[in-house]
Amino acid sequence: LCLGQVVSRTGIPLVADAHAISAHPGGRFTRRSLHEALEEIGFDSLIATGVRPNVVAAELLRKPVIQLSKHYMTALRDRYSKRVNQALRPEERRLRAWLRRRRELLEGRLAELDEGSPRAEEIRQELREIEAEVHDRKENWLNSYFRPAPEPTTAVVMVVEGVA
């Protein structure tokens, strides 16, 4: 049973999923929801039988299970990114248009002023501040809350052995 997570570039969870990857004879693997897998194995009625687990077999299966889980989490990351990008695109266009209009307005006013005047310096400062604000919004706000890190993480948290 695996827990996978897609985090933002600053580590904030964006997508989390608990799922099961089952190994079958012949090297075939299947992925399904955690709920479905726990229900199928009758998890609520499982008991410890005292039989020592086959740790060697579990360790051999760990790498392919993690690879399959990461592949699944990558697909979830891509779906998330597509959905979020569609939602953010109009806002990013609006922000770029606002910045362009604001810059044109301020640069027009600046052109009418004496280079060394106090008002010219105020306008230059305002231009620097809005540029910094837009940059901060893109780099920090989007990356912190919406842009996923390049790689998802996953962990095998439990191995159930011998369930048909």
N, C-alpha and C positions, 0 to 999 in steps of 0.2 A: 504494500500500500504506500502510495507516494503523496507527498505534499509538494506542490509546485507554486512558484511565485514569480510574478513579473513586478519589478520595482522601478520607480522613476530613476532618473540619473543621479538623484540625491538620496535614493534609498527608501522613498515613501512607497508603500505597497499600492499597486495599481490593479493587479489581477492575482487572485489566489485560487487554487483548485486542488481538491483532494480527489485522487483517482487511483484506480487499481490497474496494475499490469500483471497479467497472468501468463505464466510459462506453460506451454503445452508440449506433449511428446512431439519429437521431430523438430524441435527448435522454433516452433511457432509461438508468437506472443500476441495477446489481445489486450486492448485498453478499454476500460469501461468506468462508469461512475463509481465512486466509493460506496455509495448507498446500494447500488445494484450488486457489487461484489460482496459486501458484508451480508446482504440478504441471501445471496446464493450460497454462501458458505455456512449460513446459520450461525453467524457470529455470536448472537445472544445466547446460544446454547452450547458454544464450544467450551470444553473444559481441558485443563492441563492433565495429560495422561501420564506424565512422568517419563515419557520417552525423550531421550536426548535429541535435540534438533540436529539436523544435518547442516552444520555451519559451512562446511566446504561447498556443498551444493548451493547454498544461499549466496555465498561469496562469488561463486562462478556466475550466478545470474545477476548480480548487482550491477555490473557495467552495462549489459544490454538493457536492463530495466531503466537505469538512469538515462541512457541515450534515448530510449523511446519516450520517456517522460519529458525530457528536455525538448524533443521534437514536438511533442504535443503542446507544451507550454510556449514554444516559439510560434506555433500556429495561433494560439490564444493571444499572444503579444501582437502578432500581425493584425488579427481581427480588431483588437483594441485600438491599435494605432490608426487603422483605416477609419474606424468609427469616430475617434476623437479628432483626427485631422479634418474630416468632413464637417464636424461641428465647429472647429476653430478657424477654418479657412475664411468664412465671412468676417469674423472678428479681426483676423490679421489684415485682411484687405481694408477694413474700415480704419484700423490703426495706421496703416501705411498712408492711406489717403488723408487722414487727419494730419499726420506729420508733414506730408508734402504741402498741404494747404497752409499749415501754421508756419512752416519754414519760408514759404513764398511770401506770406504776409509780413513776417518779421524782417526778412532780407530786403523787402521793398521799403519798409520803414527805415531800416538801417541805411539804405542807399540815399535817403533824403537828409540824413543827419551828418553833422561834422564828425569825422573819424574819432576824435578825442573827446567828444562830449559825454557827459555823465549818462545821458539817455541812451547813447549808442552802446556804452558799456553794459547798461542794464539789459538791452536787447541781446547783445552777444552772450551775456550770462544766461538769459532765458533760453536761448538757442542751445547752449551747452547742457542746460538742465533737462530740456525736453528730449534731446538726443540721448542723454544718460538714462532717463526714465524709460524710453522705448527700448534701449539696449538691455536695461535691467529686467524689464518685463519679459523680453525674449529669452535672455540667458537664464534668469533665475526663476521667474514665475512659471514659464512653460516647462523648463527642465525639471523644476521641483515637483510640479503637480500633474504634468501631462505626458511628457516625453519618456518613454521607457528606456531602461538601460539596454545595452546591446544583447546581453545574454540573460535568459531566465535562470532561476535556480530551482533545484528540485532535491528532495531527500527521500530516501526509502525509510519509512518510519516503522514498518512492521512487515514481517514475512510470515505468511500462514502456510504451513507445510502439510502436505498429504490430504488436501481436500480435493475430492473428485469434482 
